[in-house]
Amino acid sequence: MNPVLPHVDKVIFVVKGRWAAGTPDEVLTSERLSDLYDSHVDVLRVHGRILVVGDTADAGFELEEPHHLPFVDESQGHMESHR
């Protein structure tokens, strides 16, 4: 997410039908993400980068399930999940 943040005015996070939208500074806060994920989340700003660290026990998604969009390998004609 860090490489794109300087190029966007707004971000949106969607978790289990709930969402948070606004500027990166409005959305990427410990309070806002903790509320969205219904679990404690720390948002740290270090050397111009944003680090998001949360408790995965109640994070709002299953870690065993893919949570990235599938990658389409056009040369092979099939999709792969990248983690």
mmCIF file of the N, C-alpha and C atoms, coordinates in Angstrom:
data_MODEL
# 
_entry.id   MODEL 
# 
loop_
_atom_site.group_PDB 
_atom_site.id 
_atom_site.type_symbol 
_atom_site.label_atom_id 
_atom_site.label_alt_id 
_atom_site.label_comp_id 
_atom_site.label_asym_id 
_atom_site.label_entity_id 
_atom_site.label_seq_id 
_atom_site.pdbx_PDB_ins_code 
_atom_site.Cartn_x 
_atom_site.Cartn_y 
_atom_site.Cartn_z 
_atom_site.occupancy 
_atom_site.B_iso_or_equiv 
_atom_site.pdbx_formal_charge 
_atom_site.auth_seq_id 
_atom_site.auth_comp_id 
_atom_site.auth_asym_id 
_atom_site.auth_atom_id 
_atom_site.pdbx_PDB_model_num 
ATOM 1   N N  . MET A 1 1  ? 0.817   -1.173  0.000   1.00 0.00 ? 1  MET A N  1 
ATOM 2   C CA . MET A 1 1  ? 0.000   0.000   0.000   1.00 0.00 ? 1  MET A CA 1 
ATOM 3   C C  . MET A 1 1  ? 0.866   1.244   0.000   1.00 0.00 ? 1  MET A C  1 
ATOM 4   N N  . ASN A 1 2  ? 2.024   1.229   0.651   1.00 0.00 ? 2  ASN A N  1 
ATOM 5   C CA . ASN A 1 2  ? 2.855   2.428   0.732   1.00 0.00 ? 2  ASN A CA 1 
ATOM 6   C C  . ASN A 1 2  ? 3.234   3.028   -0.612  1.00 0.00 ? 2  ASN A C  1 
ATOM 7   N N  . PRO A 1 3  ? 3.567   2.226   -1.634  1.00 0.00 ? 3  PRO A N  1 
ATOM 8   C CA . PRO A 1 3  ? 3.950   2.835   -2.909  1.00 0.00 ? 3  PRO A CA 1 
ATOM 9   C C  . PRO A 1 3  ? 2.834   3.640   -3.580  1.00 0.00 ? 3  PRO A C  1 
ATOM 10  N N  . VAL A 1 4  ? 1.577   3.308   -3.326  1.00 0.00 ? 4  VAL A N  1 
ATOM 11  C CA . VAL A 1 4  ? 0.487   4.018   -3.998  1.00 0.00 ? 4  VAL A CA 1 
ATOM 12  C C  . VAL A 1 4  ? -0.063  5.192   -3.188  1.00 0.00 ? 4  VAL A C  1 
ATOM 13  N N  . LEU A 1 5  ? 0.194   5.237   -1.901  1.00 0.00 ? 5  LEU A N  1 
ATOM 14  C CA . LEU A 1 5  ? -0.397  6.284   -1.069  1.00 0.00 ? 5  LEU A CA 1 
ATOM 15  C C  . LEU A 1 5  ? -0.078  7.706   -1.541  1.00 0.00 ? 5  LEU A C  1 
ATOM 16  N N  . PRO A 1 6  ? 1.128   8.006   -2.013  1.00 0.00 ? 6  PRO A N  1 
ATOM 17  C CA . PRO A 1 6  ? 1.376   9.370   -2.480  1.00 0.00 ? 6  PRO A CA 1 
ATOM 18  C C  . PRO A 1 6  ? 0.567   9.750   -3.729  1.00 0.00 ? 6  PRO A C  1 
ATOM 19  N N  . HIS A 1 7  ? -0.037  8.769   -4.395  1.00 0.00 ? 7  HIS A N  1 
ATOM 20  C CA . HIS A 1 7  ? -0.737  9.017   -5.654  1.00 0.00 ? 7  HIS A CA 1 
ATOM 21  C C  . HIS A 1 7  ? -2.260  8.985   -5.530  1.00 0.00 ? 7  HIS A C  1 
ATOM 22  N N  . VAL A 1 8  ? -2.770  8.801   -4.318  1.00 0.00 ? 8  VAL A N  1 
ATOM 23  C CA . VAL A 1 8  ? -4.224  8.722   -4.144  1.00 0.00 ? 8  VAL A CA 1 
ATOM 24  C C  . VAL A 1 8  ? -4.711  9.793   -3.170  1.00 0.00 ? 8  VAL A C  1 
ATOM 25  N N  . ASP A 1 9  ? -5.928  10.265  -3.421  1.00 0.00 ? 9  ASP A N  1 
ATOM 26  C CA . ASP A 1 9  ? -6.551  11.238  -2.523  1.00 0.00 ? 9  ASP A CA 1 
ATOM 27  C C  . ASP A 1 9  ? -7.412  10.552  -1.474  1.00 0.00 ? 9  ASP A C  1 
ATOM 28  N N  . LYS A 1 10 ? -7.979  9.395   -1.848  1.00 0.00 ? 10 LYS A N  1 
ATOM 29  C CA . LYS A 1 10 ? -8.904  8.674   -0.974  1.00 0.00 ? 10 LYS A CA 1 
ATOM 30  C C  . LYS A 1 10 ? -8.558  7.188   -0.970  1.00 0.00 ? 10 LYS A C  1 
ATOM 31  N N  . VAL A 1 11 ? -8.890  6.526   0.138   1.00 0.00 ? 11 VAL A N  1 
ATOM 32  C CA . VAL A 1 11 ? -8.754  5.070   0.245   1.00 0.00 ? 11 VAL A CA 1 
ATOM 33  C C  . VAL A 1 11 ? -10.057 4.521   0.800   1.00 0.00 ? 11 VAL A C  1 
ATOM 34  N N  . ILE A 1 12 ? -10.288 3.241   0.571   1.00 0.00 ? 12 ILE A N  1 
ATOM 35  C CA . ILE A 1 12 ? -11.446 2.559   1.144   1.00 0.00 ? 12 ILE A CA 1 
ATOM 36  C C  . ILE A 1 12 ? -11.005 1.181   1.613   1.00 0.00 ? 12 ILE A C  1 
ATOM 37  N N  . PHE A 1 13 ? -11.401 0.831   2.822   1.00 0.00 ? 13 PHE A N  1 
ATOM 38  C CA . PHE A 1 13 ? -11.172 -0.502  3.375   1.00 0.00 ? 13 PHE A CA 1 
ATOM 39  C C  . PHE A 1 13 ? -12.536 -1.126  3.567   1.00 0.00 ? 13 PHE A C  1 
ATOM 40  N N  . VAL A 1 14 ? -12.713 -2.366  3.128   1.00 0.00 ? 14 VAL A N  1 
ATOM 41  C CA . VAL A 1 14 ? -13.973 -3.080  3.271   1.00 0.00 ? 14 VAL A CA 1 
ATOM 42  C C  . VAL A 1 14 ? -13.688 -4.377  4.023   1.00 0.00 ? 14 VAL A C  1 
ATOM 43  N N  . VAL A 1 15 ? -14.411 -4.580  5.131   1.00 0.00 ? 15 VAL A N  1 
ATOM 44  C CA . VAL A 1 15 ? -14.221 -5.768  5.959   1.00 0.00 ? 15 VAL A CA 1 
ATOM 45  C C  . VAL A 1 15 ? -15.591 -6.301  6.339   1.00 0.00 ? 15 VAL A C  1 
ATOM 46  N N  . LYS A 1 16 ? -15.925 -7.486  5.851   1.00 0.00 ? 16 LYS A N  1 
ATOM 47  C CA . LYS A 1 16 ? -17.194 -8.155  6.198   1.00 0.00 ? 16 LYS A CA 1 
ATOM 48  C C  . LYS A 1 16 ? -18.394 -7.221  6.081   1.00 0.00 ? 16 LYS A C  1 
ATOM 49  N N  . GLY A 1 17 ? -18.485 -6.514  4.970   1.00 0.00 ? 17 GLY A N  1 
ATOM 50  C CA . GLY A 1 17 ? -19.627 -5.660  4.721   1.00 0.00 ? 17 GLY A CA 1 
ATOM 51  C C  . GLY A 1 17 ? -19.557 -4.290  5.375   1.00 0.00 ? 17 GLY A C  1 
ATOM 52  N N  . ARG A 1 18 ? -18.561 -4.052  6.212   1.00 0.00 ? 18 ARG A N  1 
ATOM 53  C CA . ARG A 1 18 ? -18.362 -2.734  6.823   1.00 0.00 ? 18 ARG A CA 1 
ATOM 54  C C  . ARG A 1 18 ? -17.260 -2.030  6.064   1.00 0.00 ? 18 ARG A C  1 
ATOM 55  N N  . TRP A 1 19 ? -17.257 -0.704  6.094   1.00 0.00 ? 19 TRP A N  1 
ATOM 56  C CA . TRP A 1 19 ? -16.254 0.003   5.320   1.00 0.00 ? 19 TRP A CA 1 
ATOM 57  C C  . TRP A 1 19 ? -15.820 1.293   6.010   1.00 0.00 ? 19 TRP A C  1 
ATOM 58  N N  . ALA A 1 20 ? -14.635 1.738   5.614   1.00 0.00 ? 20 ALA A N  1 
ATOM 59  C CA . ALA A 1 20 ? -14.109 3.033   6.050   1.00 0.00 ? 20 ALA A CA 1 
ATOM 60  C C  . ALA A 1 20 ? -13.507 3.689   4.819   1.00 0.00 ? 20 ALA A C  1 
ATOM 61  N N  . ALA A 1 21 ? -13.876 4.948   4.574   1.00 0.00 ? 21 ALA A N  1 
ATOM 62  C CA . ALA A 1 21 ? -13.384 5.659   3.408   1.00 0.00 ? 21 ALA A CA 1 
ATOM 63  C C  . ALA A 1 21 ? -12.993 7.067   3.816   1.00 0.00 ? 21 ALA A C  1 
ATOM 64  N N  . GLY A 1 22 ? -12.007 7.599   3.115   1.00 0.00 ? 22 GLY A N  1 
ATOM 65  C CA . GLY A 1 22 ? -11.560 8.960   3.370   1.00 0.00 ? 22 GLY A CA 1 
ATOM 66  C C  . GLY A 1 22 ? -10.131 9.119   2.894   1.00 0.00 ? 22 GLY A C  1 
ATOM 67  N N  . THR A 1 23 ? -9.499  10.179  3.334   1.00 0.00 ? 23 THR A N  1 
ATOM 68  C CA . THR A 1 23 ? -8.094  10.361  2.979   1.00 0.00 ? 23 THR A CA 1 
ATOM 69  C C  . THR A 1 23 ? -7.277  9.309   3.719   1.00 0.00 ? 23 THR A C  1 
ATOM 70  N N  . PRO A 1 24 ? -6.075  8.995   3.248   1.00 0.00 ? 24 PRO A N  1 
ATOM 71  C CA . PRO A 1 24 ? -5.242  8.034   3.981   1.00 0.00 ? 24 PRO A CA 1 
ATOM 72  C C  . PRO A 1 24 ? -5.036  8.431   5.444   1.00 0.00 ? 24 PRO A C  1 
ATOM 73  N N  . ASP A 1 25 ? -4.842  9.726   5.721   1.00 0.00 ? 25 ASP A N  1 
ATOM 74  C CA . ASP A 1 25 ? -4.654  10.156  7.109   1.00 0.00 ? 25 ASP A CA 1 
ATOM 75  C C  . ASP A 1 25 ? -5.914  9.984   7.946   1.00 0.00 ? 25 ASP A C  1 
ATOM 76  N N  . GLU A 1 26 ? -7.088  10.058  7.337   1.00 0.00 ? 26 GLU A N  1 
ATOM 77  C CA . GLU A 1 26 ? -8.344  9.865   8.065   1.00 0.00 ? 26 GLU A CA 1 
ATOM 78  C C  . GLU A 1 26 ? -8.614  8.386   8.349   1.00 0.00 ? 26 GLU A C  1 
ATOM 79  N N  . VAL A 1 27 ? -8.301  7.525   7.394   1.00 0.00 ? 27 VAL A N  1 
ATOM 80  C CA . VAL A 1 27 ? -8.656  6.105   7.503   1.00 0.00 ? 27 VAL A CA 1 
ATOM 81  C C  . VAL A 1 27 ? -7.563  5.291   8.188   1.00 0.00 ? 27 VAL A C  1 
ATOM 82  N N  . LEU A 1 28 ? -6.327  5.581   7.882   1.00 0.00 ? 28 LEU A N  1 
ATOM 83  C CA . LEU A 1 28 ? -5.220  4.776   8.396   1.00 0.00 ? 28 LEU A CA 1 
ATOM 84  C C  . LEU A 1 28 ? -4.802  5.251   9.784   1.00 0.00 ? 28 LEU A C  1 
ATOM 85  N N  . THR A 1 29 ? -5.705  5.029   10.744  1.00 0.00 ? 29 THR A N  1 
ATOM 86  C CA . THR A 1 29 ? -5.433  5.337   12.146  1.00 0.00 ? 29 THR A CA 1 
ATOM 87  C C  . THR A 1 29 ? -5.731  4.098   12.977  1.00 0.00 ? 29 THR A C  1 
ATOM 88  N N  . SER A 1 30 ? -5.090  3.996   14.118  1.00 0.00 ? 30 SER A N  1 
ATOM 89  C CA . SER A 1 30 ? -5.332  2.849   15.005  1.00 0.00 ? 30 SER A CA 1 
ATOM 90  C C  . SER A 1 30 ? -6.796  2.787   15.408  1.00 0.00 ? 30 SER A C  1 
ATOM 91  N N  . GLU A 1 31 ? -7.375  3.925   15.755  1.00 0.00 ? 31 GLU A N  1 
ATOM 92  C CA . GLU A 1 31 ? -8.773  3.956   16.196  1.00 0.00 ? 31 GLU A CA 1 
ATOM 93  C C  . GLU A 1 31 ? -9.723  3.511   15.083  1.00 0.00 ? 31 GLU A C  1 
ATOM 94  N N  . ARG A 1 32 ? -9.548  4.045   13.894  1.00 0.00 ? 32 ARG A N  1 
ATOM 95  C CA . ARG A 1 32 ? -10.473 3.744   12.782  1.00 0.00 ? 32 ARG A CA 1 
ATOM 96  C C  . ARG A 1 32 ? -10.367 2.283   12.349  1.00 0.00 ? 32 ARG A C  1 
ATOM 97  N N  . LEU A 1 33 ? -9.134  1.771   12.195  1.00 0.00 ? 33 LEU A N  1 
ATOM 98  C CA . LEU A 1 33 ? -8.986  0.377   11.753  1.00 0.00 ? 33 LEU A CA 1 
ATOM 99  C C  . LEU A 1 33 ? -9.363  -0.608  12.854  1.00 0.00 ? 33 LEU A C  1 
ATOM 100 N N  . SER A 1 34 ? -9.101  -0.270  14.111  1.00 0.00 ? 34 SER A N  1 
ATOM 101 C CA . SER A 1 34 ? -9.524  -1.145  15.215  1.00 0.00 ? 34 SER A CA 1 
ATOM 102 C C  . SER A 1 34 ? -11.039 -1.278  15.234  1.00 0.00 ? 34 SER A C  1 
ATOM 103 N N  . ASP A 1 35 ? -11.729 -0.163  15.011  1.00 0.00 ? 35 ASP A N  1 
ATOM 104 C CA . ASP A 1 35 ? -13.194 -0.194  14.950  1.00 0.00 ? 35 ASP A CA 1 
ATOM 105 C C  . ASP A 1 35 ? -13.672 -1.021  13.755  1.00 0.00 ? 35 ASP A C  1 
ATOM 106 N N  . LEU A 1 36 ? -13.051 -0.819  12.614  1.00 0.00 ? 36 LEU A N  1 
ATOM 107 C CA . LEU A 1 36 ? -13.464 -1.529  11.400  1.00 0.00 ? 36 LEU A CA 1 
ATOM 108 C C  . LEU A 1 36 ? -13.263 -3.035  11.536  1.00 0.00 ? 36 LEU A C  1 
ATOM 109 N N  . TYR A 1 37 ? -12.098 -3.446  12.039  1.00 0.00 ? 37 TYR A N  1 
ATOM 110 C CA . TYR A 1 37 ? -11.788 -4.867  12.160  1.00 0.00 ? 37 TYR A CA 1 
ATOM 111 C C  . TYR A 1 37 ? -12.327 -5.474  13.451  1.00 0.00 ? 37 TYR A C  1 
ATOM 112 N N  . ASP A 1 38 ? -12.890 -4.642  14.342  1.00 0.00 ? 38 ASP A N  1 
ATOM 113 C CA . ASP A 1 38 ? -13.395 -5.103  15.637  1.00 0.00 ? 38 ASP A CA 1 
ATOM 114 C C  . ASP A 1 38 ? -12.319 -5.872  16.389  1.00 0.00 ? 38 ASP A C  1 
ATOM 115 N N  . SER A 1 39 ? -11.092 -5.362  16.301  1.00 0.00 ? 39 SER A N  1 
ATOM 116 C CA . SER A 1 39 ? -9.929  -5.965  16.938  1.00 0.00 ? 39 SER A CA 1 
ATOM 117 C C  . SER A 1 39 ? -8.858  -4.891  17.042  1.00 0.00 ? 39 SER A C  1 
ATOM 118 N N  . HIS A 1 40 ? -7.975  -5.000  18.022  1.00 0.00 ? 40 HIS A N  1 
ATOM 119 C CA . HIS A 1 40 ? -6.941  -3.973  18.198  1.00 0.00 ? 40 HIS A CA 1 
ATOM 120 C C  . HIS A 1 40 ? -5.983  -3.946  17.001  1.00 0.00 ? 40 HIS A C  1 
ATOM 121 N N  . VAL A 1 41 ? -5.778  -2.758  16.454  1.00 0.00 ? 41 VAL A N  1 
ATOM 122 C CA . VAL A 1 41 ? -4.863  -2.549  15.337  1.00 0.00 ? 41 VAL A CA 1 
ATOM 123 C C  . VAL A 1 41 ? -3.975  -1.350  15.680  1.00 0.00 ? 41 VAL A C  1 
ATOM 124 N N  . ASP A 1 42 ? -2.670  -1.503  15.491  1.00 0.00 ? 42 ASP A N  1 
ATOM 125 C CA . ASP A 1 42 ? -1.744  -0.388  15.643  1.00 0.00 ? 42 ASP A CA 1 
ATOM 126 C C  . ASP A 1 42 ? -1.353  0.109   14.267  1.00 0.00 ? 42 ASP A C  1 
ATOM 127 N N  . VAL A 1 43 ? -1.422  1.413   14.065  1.00 0.00 ? 43 VAL A N  1 
ATOM 128 C CA . VAL A 1 43 ? -0.955  2.040   12.830  1.00 0.00 ? 43 VAL A CA 1 
ATOM 129 C C  . VAL A 1 43 ? 0.242   2.898   13.221  1.00 0.00 ? 43 VAL A C  1 
ATOM 130 N N  . LEU A 1 44 ? 1.396   2.541   12.684  1.00 0.00 ? 44 LEU A N  1 
ATOM 131 C CA . LEU A 1 44 ? 2.639   3.229   13.010  1.00 0.00 ? 44 LEU A CA 1 
ATOM 132 C C  . LEU A 1 44 ? 3.173   3.940   11.779  1.00 0.00 ? 44 LEU A C  1 
ATOM 133 N N  . ARG A 1 45 ? 3.669   5.129   11.975  1.00 0.00 ? 45 ARG A N  1 
ATOM 134 C CA . ARG A 1 45 ? 4.301   5.882   10.890  1.00 0.00 ? 45 ARG A CA 1 
ATOM 135 C C  . ARG A 1 45 ? 5.787   5.960   11.192  1.00 0.00 ? 45 ARG A C  1 
ATOM 136 N N  . VAL A 1 46 ? 6.581   5.321   10.311  1.00 0.00 ? 46 VAL A N  1 
ATOM 137 C CA . VAL A 1 46 ? 8.026   5.228   10.520  1.00 0.00 ? 46 VAL A CA 1 
ATOM 138 C C  . VAL A 1 46 ? 8.739   5.543   9.214   1.00 0.00 ? 46 VAL A C  1 
ATOM 139 N N  . HIS A 1 47 ? 9.632   6.521   9.238   1.00 0.00 ? 47 HIS A N  1 
ATOM 140 C CA . HIS A 1 47 ? 10.441  6.878   8.067   1.00 0.00 ? 47 HIS A CA 1 
ATOM 141 C C  . HIS A 1 47 ? 9.587   7.102   6.815   1.00 0.00 ? 47 HIS A C  1 
ATOM 142 N N  . GLY A 1 48 ? 8.451   7.771   6.985   1.00 0.00 ? 48 GLY A N  1 
ATOM 143 C CA . GLY A 1 48 ? 7.591   8.077   5.851   1.00 0.00 ? 48 GLY A CA 1 
ATOM 144 C C  . GLY A 1 48 ? 6.753   6.916   5.356   1.00 0.00 ? 48 GLY A C  1 
ATOM 145 N N  . ARG A 1 49 ? 6.771   5.814   6.077   1.00 0.00 ? 49 ARG A N  1 
ATOM 146 C CA . ARG A 1 49 ? 5.969   4.647   5.694   1.00 0.00 ? 49 ARG A CA 1 
ATOM 147 C C  . ARG A 1 49 ? 4.942   4.369   6.770   1.00 0.00 ? 49 ARG A C  1 
ATOM 148 N N  . ILE A 1 50 ? 3.875   3.682   6.373   1.00 0.00 ? 50 ILE A N  1 
ATOM 149 C CA . ILE A 1 50 ? 2.824   3.317   7.319   1.00 0.00 ? 50 ILE A CA 1 
ATOM 150 C C  . ILE A 1 50 ? 2.875   1.814   7.539   1.00 0.00 ? 50 ILE A C  1 
ATOM 151 N N  . LEU A 1 51 ? 2.945   1.422   8.807   1.00 0.00 ? 51 LEU A N  1 
ATOM 152 C CA . LEU A 1 51 ? 2.933   0.002   9.173   1.00 0.00 ? 51 LEU A CA 1 
ATOM 153 C C  . LEU A 1 51 ? 1.636   -0.271  9.923   1.00 0.00 ? 51 LEU A C  1 
ATOM 154 N N  . VAL A 1 52 ? 0.911   -1.301  9.493   1.00 0.00 ? 52 VAL A N  1 
ATOM 155 C CA . VAL A 1 52 ? -0.334  -1.690  10.141  1.00 0.00 ? 52 VAL A CA 1 
ATOM 156 C C  . VAL A 1 52 ? -0.115  -3.050  10.768  1.00 0.00 ? 52 VAL A C  1 
ATOM 157 N N  . VAL A 1 53 ? -0.294  -3.112  12.095  1.00 0.00 ? 53 VAL A N  1 
ATOM 158 C CA . VAL A 1 53 ? -0.059  -4.343  12.842  1.00 0.00 ? 53 VAL A CA 1 
ATOM 159 C C  . VAL A 1 53 ? -1.304  -4.634  13.661  1.00 0.00 ? 53 VAL A C  1 
ATOM 160 N N  . GLY A 1 54 ? -1.851  -5.830  13.496  1.00 0.00 ? 54 GLY A N  1 
ATOM 161 C CA . GLY A 1 54 ? -3.070  -6.162  14.220  1.00 0.00 ? 54 GLY A CA 1 
ATOM 162 C C  . GLY A 1 54 ? -3.039  -7.556  14.792  1.00 0.00 ? 54 GLY A C  1 
ATOM 163 N N  . ASP A 1 55 ? -3.975  -7.804  15.674  1.00 0.00 ? 55 ASP A N  1 
ATOM 164 C CA . ASP A 1 55 ? -4.177  -9.126  16.252  1.00 0.00 ? 55 ASP A CA 1 
ATOM 165 C C  . ASP A 1 55 ? -4.975  -9.948  15.254  1.00 0.00 ? 55 ASP A C  1 
ATOM 166 N N  . THR A 1 56 ? -4.402  -11.016 14.741  1.00 0.00 ? 56 THR A N  1 
ATOM 167 C CA . THR A 1 56 ? -5.067  -11.807 13.706  1.00 0.00 ? 56 THR A CA 1 
ATOM 168 C C  . THR A 1 56 ? -6.177  -12.705 14.244  1.00 0.00 ? 56 THR A C  1 
ATOM 169 N N  . ALA A 1 57 ? -6.295  -12.853 15.559  1.00 0.00 ? 57 ALA A N  1 
ATOM 170 C CA . ALA A 1 57 ? -7.305  -13.759 16.117  1.00 0.00 ? 57 ALA A CA 1 
ATOM 171 C C  . ALA A 1 57 ? -8.724  -13.339 15.733  1.00 0.00 ? 57 ALA A C  1 
ATOM 172 N N  . ASP A 1 58 ? -9.001  -12.047 15.750  1.00 0.00 ? 58 ASP A N  1 
ATOM 173 C CA . ASP A 1 58 ? -10.343 -11.554 15.419  1.00 0.00 ? 58 ASP A CA 1 
ATOM 174 C C  . ASP A 1 58 ? -10.264 -10.494 14.327  1.00 0.00 ? 58 ASP A C  1 
ATOM 175 N N  . ALA A 1 59 ? -9.456  -10.744 13.317  1.00 0.00 ? 59 ALA A N  1 
ATOM 176 C CA . ALA A 1 59 ? -9.143  -9.708  12.337  1.00 0.00 ? 59 ALA A CA 1 
ATOM 177 C C  . ALA A 1 59 ? -10.229 -9.472  11.297  1.00 0.00 ? 59 ALA A C  1 
ATOM 178 N N  . GLY A 1 60 ? -11.277 -10.264 11.245  1.00 0.00 ? 60 GLY A N  1 
ATOM 179 C CA . GLY A 1 60 ? -12.329 -10.027 10.273  1.00 0.00 ? 60 GLY A CA 1 
ATOM 180 C C  . GLY A 1 60 ? -12.149 -10.793 8.984   1.00 0.00 ? 60 GLY A C  1 
ATOM 181 N N  . PHE A 1 61 ? -11.140 -11.636 8.910   1.00 0.00 ? 61 PHE A N  1 
ATOM 182 C CA . PHE A 1 61 ? -10.953 -12.487 7.741   1.00 0.00 ? 61 PHE A CA 1 
ATOM 183 C C  . PHE A 1 61 ? -10.222 -13.745 8.179   1.00 0.00 ? 61 PHE A C  1 
ATOM 184 N N  . GLU A 1 62 ? -10.336 -14.770 7.373   1.00 0.00 ? 62 GLU A N  1 
ATOM 185 C CA . GLU A 1 62 ? -9.673  -16.034 7.660   1.00 0.00 ? 62 GLU A CA 1 
ATOM 186 C C  . GLU A 1 62 ? -8.303  -16.027 7.005   1.00 0.00 ? 62 GLU A C  1 
ATOM 187 N N  . LEU A 1 63 ? -7.262  -16.237 7.787   1.00 0.00 ? 63 LEU A N  1 
ATOM 188 C CA . LEU A 1 63 ? -5.908  -16.222 7.232   1.00 0.00 ? 63 LEU A CA 1 
ATOM 189 C C  . LEU A 1 63 ? -5.662  -17.376 6.277   1.00 0.00 ? 63 LEU A C  1 
ATOM 190 N N  . GLU A 1 64 ? -6.426  -18.451 6.410   1.00 0.00 ? 64 GLU A N  1 
ATOM 191 C CA . GLU A 1 64 ? -6.247  -19.598 5.533   1.00 0.00 ? 64 GLU A CA 1 
ATOM 192 C C  . GLU A 1 64 ? -6.855  -19.357 4.153   1.00 0.00 ? 64 GLU A C  1 
ATOM 193 N N  . GLU A 1 65 ? -7.773  -18.398 4.077   1.00 0.00 ? 65 GLU A N  1 
ATOM 194 C CA . GLU A 1 65 ? -8.410  -18.092 2.798   1.00 0.00 ? 65 GLU A CA 1 
ATOM 195 C C  . GLU A 1 65 ? -7.586  -17.043 2.063   1.00 0.00 ? 65 GLU A C  1 
ATOM 196 N N  . PRO A 1 66 ? -7.501  -17.135 0.741   1.00 0.00 ? 66 PRO A N  1 
ATOM 197 C CA . PRO A 1 66 ? -6.775  -16.099 -0.002  1.00 0.00 ? 66 PRO A CA 1 
ATOM 198 C C  . PRO A 1 66 ? -7.433  -14.738 0.200   1.00 0.00 ? 66 PRO A C  1 
ATOM 199 N N  . HIS A 1 67 ? -6.630  -13.727 0.451   1.00 0.00 ? 67 HIS A N  1 
ATOM 200 C CA . HIS A 1 67 ? -7.188  -12.397 0.622   1.00 0.00 ? 67 HIS A CA 1 
ATOM 201 C C  . HIS A 1 67 ? -6.598  -11.401 -0.373  1.00 0.00 ? 67 HIS A C  1 
ATOM 202 N N  . HIS A 1 68 ? -5.974  -11.928 -1.391  1.00 0.00 ? 68 HIS A N  1 
ATOM 203 C CA . HIS A 1 68 ? -5.506  -11.105 -2.503  1.00 0.00 ? 68 HIS A CA 1 
ATOM 204 C C  . HIS A 1 68 ? -6.255  -11.533 -3.757  1.00 0.00 ? 68 HIS A C  1 
ATOM 205 N N  . LEU A 1 69 ? -6.370  -10.623 -4.686  1.00 0.00 ? 69 LEU A N  1 
ATOM 206 C CA . LEU A 1 69 ? -6.997  -10.985 -5.946  1.00 0.00 ? 69 LEU A CA 1 
ATOM 207 C C  . LEU A 1 69 ? -6.135  -12.006 -6.675  1.00 0.00 ? 69 LEU A C  1 
ATOM 208 N N  . PRO A 1 70 ? -6.739  -12.914 -7.382  1.00 0.00 ? 70 PRO A N  1 
ATOM 209 C CA . PRO A 1 70 ? -5.946  -13.909 -8.109  1.00 0.00 ? 70 PRO A CA 1 
ATOM 210 C C  . PRO A 1 70 ? -5.147  -13.254 -9.229  1.00 0.00 ? 70 PRO A C  1 
ATOM 211 N N  . PHE A 1 71 ? -3.983  -13.812 -9.484  1.00 0.00 ? 71 PHE A N  1 
ATOM 212 C CA . PHE A 1 71 ? -3.117  -13.355 -10.560 1.00 0.00 ? 71 PHE A CA 1 
ATOM 213 C C  . PHE A 1 71 ? -3.439  -14.168 -11.804 1.00 0.00 ? 71 PHE A C  1 
ATOM 214 N N  . VAL A 1 72 ? -3.685  -13.504 -12.910 1.00 0.00 ? 72 VAL A N  1 
ATOM 215 C CA . VAL A 1 72 ? -3.989  -14.195 -14.158 1.00 0.00 ? 72 VAL A CA 1 
ATOM 216 C C  . VAL A 1 72 ? -2.702  -14.330 -14.950 1.00 0.00 ? 72 VAL A C  1 
ATOM 217 N N  . ASP A 1 73 ? -2.248  -15.559 -15.124 1.00 0.00 ? 73 ASP A N  1 
ATOM 218 C CA . ASP A 1 73 ? -1.055  -15.841 -15.915 1.00 0.00 ? 73 ASP A CA 1 
ATOM 219 C C  . ASP A 1 73 ? -1.521  -16.126 -17.333 1.00 0.00 ? 73 ASP A C  1 
ATOM 220 N N  . GLU A 1 74 ? -1.495  -15.090 -18.160 1.00 0.00 ? 74 GLU A N  1 
ATOM 221 C CA . GLU A 1 74 ? -2.036  -15.220 -19.508 1.00 0.00 ? 74 GLU A CA 1 
ATOM 222 C C  . GLU A 1 74 ? -1.245  -16.205 -20.355 1.00 0.00 ? 74 GLU A C  1 
ATOM 223 N N  . SER A 1 75 ? 0.037   -16.378 -20.071 1.00 0.00 ? 75 SER A N  1 
ATOM 224 C CA . SER A 1 75 ? 0.828   -17.317 -20.865 1.00 0.00 ? 75 SER A CA 1 
ATOM 225 C C  . SER A 1 75 ? 0.441   -18.760 -20.553 1.00 0.00 ? 75 SER A C  1 
ATOM 226 N N  . GLN A 1 76 ? -0.068  -19.005 -19.338 1.00 0.00 ? 76 GLN A N  1 
ATOM 227 C CA . GLN A 1 76 ? -0.464  -20.351 -18.938 1.00 0.00 ? 76 GLN A CA 1 
ATOM 228 C C  . GLN A 1 76 ? -1.968  -20.562 -19.041 1.00 0.00 ? 76 GLN A C  1 
ATOM 229 N N  . GLY A 1 77 ? -2.721  -19.462 -19.145 1.00 0.00 ? 77 GLY A N  1 
ATOM 230 C CA . GLY A 1 77 ? -4.173  -19.565 -19.295 1.00 0.00 ? 77 GLY A CA 1 
ATOM 231 C C  . GLY A 1 77 ? -4.904  -19.962 -18.030 1.00 0.00 ? 77 GLY A C  1 
ATOM 232 N N  . HIS A 1 78 ? -4.306  -19.679 -16.845 1.00 0.00 ? 78 HIS A N  1 
ATOM 233 C CA . HIS A 1 78 ? -5.015  -19.985 -15.611 1.00 0.00 ? 78 HIS A CA 1 
ATOM 234 C C  . HIS A 1 78 ? -4.695  -18.922 -14.559 1.00 0.00 ? 78 HIS A C  1 
ATOM 235 N N  . MET A 1 79 ? -5.455  -18.973 -13.443 1.00 0.00 ? 79 MET A N  1 
ATOM 236 C CA . MET A 1 79 ? -5.276  -17.993 -12.364 1.00 0.00 ? 79 MET A CA 1 
ATOM 237 C C  . MET A 1 79 ? -4.536  -18.639 -11.217 1.00 0.00 ? 79 MET A C  1 
ATOM 238 N N  . GLU A 1 80 ? -3.714  -17.832 -10.551 1.00 0.00 ? 80 GLU A N  1 
ATOM 239 C CA . GLU A 1 80 ? -3.010  -18.279 -9.348  1.00 0.00 ? 80 GLU A CA 1 
ATOM 240 C C  . GLU A 1 80 ? -3.254  -17.245 -8.271  1.00 0.00 ? 80 GLU A C  1 
ATOM 241 N N  . SER A 1 81 ? -3.256  -17.674 -7.018  1.00 0.00 ? 81 SER A N  1 
ATOM 242 C CA . SER A 1 81 ? -3.366  -16.732 -5.920  1.00 0.00 ? 81 SER A CA 1 
ATOM 243 C C  . SER A 1 81 ? -1.964  -16.381 -5.453  1.00 0.00 ? 81 SER A C  1 
ATOM 244 N N  . HIS A 1 82 ? -1.682  -15.081 -5.333  1.00 0.00 ? 82 HIS A N  1 
ATOM 245 C CA . HIS A 1 82 ? -0.394  -14.628 -4.834  1.00 0.00 ? 82 HIS A CA 1 
ATOM 246 C C  . HIS A 1 82 ? -0.557  -14.197 -3.407  1.00 0.00 ? 82 HIS A C  1 
ATOM 247 N N  . ARG A 1 83 ? 0.269   -14.696 -2.526  1.00 0.00 ? 83 ARG A N  1 
ATOM 248 C CA . ARG A 1 83 ? 0.217   -14.316 -1.102  1.00 0.00 ? 83 ARG A CA 1 
ATOM 249 C C  . ARG A 1 83 ? 1.465   -13.595 -0.723  1.00 0.00 ? 83 ARG A C  1 
# 
